Amino acid sequence: MIRVDPGEEERISQGDIYRNIEHIEYVVEQDGIIEISKIIFPYIIVLTQDCDLAQDYMFRKEPKKTQDKLLISVLVAPIYNADHVFAGTHLNDPSLGLSMEIINEKRSPGKTLKQNERPRYHYLEFPEDVSIVPSIIDFKHYFSVNIKYLESISSTQFVCRISDLYREDVSQRFASFLSRIGLPDEKDECLEGD
């Protein structure tokens, strides 16, 4: 079980969890008609390094001569209901209609996932006072969110912040996932298993 902090800071921090976050999948204009497709993720976790978020906040609060410390967006990853991930239904929403791998929770694939031994995923169990069911971060689905958008909705959609030790674990695992070595065989685009 992870520990959470109350998140009393004014700024966005690494390890913050937000609910109902919009992600623009695409925008298409044809014959003057604009089509916007967006995905609303029930939960996301902020992955951007906290030092970058702190510098961005300080530079926005007290403008400087240069703006090289400002961020345009932050990296986040979706947090899915663990039961839905194990069933392969976490992206089965009618608008997405994606069938994902079924992961047997009782066998090795599910057990290693819950022990955070599968590079693609990070399993989380929250304390009872946080109203989030056991969940799984999927590092392969990371995306960016405009920082001003996140700031504008933080008062209503902030859920909690995982404590420093746990956020560092998530950060290290995300970095490791991104830096895995691709294999030359097209069948095995990245390391086996994810």
N, C-alpha and C positions, 0 to 999 in steps of 0.2 A: 504494500500500500504506500502510495506517495504521500508526501506532506505538502500542504498548501499554505501560502501566506495570504493575509487578508487583502493585499494589493492596495495599500493606502497611498501609494505614490501617485502623483498627478500624471506621470508620463507612462507611455507604453514601455513594457519591459519584456525581455526574453523570458519565455515561460508563461506569458499571459495566455489565458484561454478566454475566447469570446464565442458567443453563440449567434447563429443566423447571419453569417457573413456572406455577402454577395460577391460572386466572382463572374466577371464578364468573360464568357467563353469565346464569343466572337461578335463582330459588328459587320453587317453587309449592307451596302446601298445598291439598289437596282431600280432604275427608272424613277428615281426620286423617293422611293420607299426605303426606309431604314429598318432593318431587322436586327434586333439585339437579343442575343441568347445569353442568359445568365443562369448560373448555378448558385443555389443558396445552400451553403454547408451548415449543418446544425451546430458543429463545433470546430474550431481551429485552434492551433497553438502557434504562438509567435516563435520563430526560429532565429531571427536576426540577432547577431551578437549584442549583448547588453551595453557594451562600451559604445558601440555605434549609436544605439538608441539614446543613451545618456547624452552624448555629444550633440546629436540632432536636437534634443529637447533644449539643451542649454543655448544653442545657436538660434533656435526659434524664439526663445524667451528673451534673450539679449542679443539682438542682431549685431553681427560683426562686419568688418570691411569685405571679407570674402565669405562665400557660402559653401566652401568645399566640404564641410562637415554635415551638411543637410542631406537627408535621405528623401528619395522620391517615393520609395515603397519599402515594405518589409516582407521578408520571406515568412511564409506560414505553411503549415501542413494540416490537412483535415484530420479530425479525430472521429472515428466511426464507432458505433455501438459494436462491442466485441461479438455478441451473439450474431449480429448481421454479417460481420466479416467471416466468422466460422461457417455460416450458412451460404456465403457467397452472394448475399442479396443486398449488400450495403450501397450498391450503385444501380439497383433495380428500379429506381424511380421511373415512372412512365416517360418523363422527358429525356432521361438518359438511356434507359433500357439496356443496361450492361449486365451481363452475367459474368460473375467473377468465380475464381477457383473456390471450391468448397474445401475447407480446412478442417479435418477431423480433430476436434478439441481433445478427444480422449487418446489419440495416437500421437506418434512422434511429431508430425508437423504442427499440431496444435499445442502440444506440451512445450516444444522448443520456442514457439512463438510467445507463449505466456511467460517463459523464462528469459525473454528478450535475447534469444540466440539466433533469430532470423534477421539478417541485416536490414531487410526492407521495412520491418514493422517494429513498433515499440508498444508494449502492453502497459496499460495504466489501470490501477484501481484507486478510486478516490475515497477519502474519509466519508463517514456517514453524513456529515453536515454539508457536503457538496452534492448537489442533486444531479450527478452524472453517473450513469451506470458504468460497469467495467468497459473500457474502451481501448481502441487500437489506433495509434498514429500510423499512417501509411506515408512513408518518406517519398515514395515514387510519385505521389500526387501533389507534391509541394507546388506552390504558386506564390505570386506576389500580390500584395494589397497596398493600395495607395495609403500612405501614412496619414494624410489629412482625413481621408474617409474613416480610418480606424479611430483617429482621435475624436471625430465628430459623433461616433456611435458608442464610444467607450463608457459613457455614463449609464447607458441603458443595456448594453450587450456584453459588458465585462462580467465574467463568471468568477474566476479566481486566478491566482498565480501559483505555479508550482514552486516549491522552495529551491534555493540555490543549488543544493547538492543534486536534486533530481533534474533540474533544468540543465545542469552541466552534463549529466548522463545522457539526456536526450540530445543535447548539442553535439557531443562526441559521437554518438551513434549516427546522427544525421550526416556529420562530416565524413564519417567512415563509409556510409552508404554512397555518398556522392563521389568519393575518391576510389571506389572499387575499380579494379582493373578489368577493362573489356577484353574478351577473348577474341582471337582472330577468326574463329569459325562462326559463320553467320547464324547457325542454329543456336549458338550460345553467345548471345550479344553481350551479356555481362556475366559475372560470376554465377555459377549454378545456384538455383534455389530461389531466385527472385529477380 
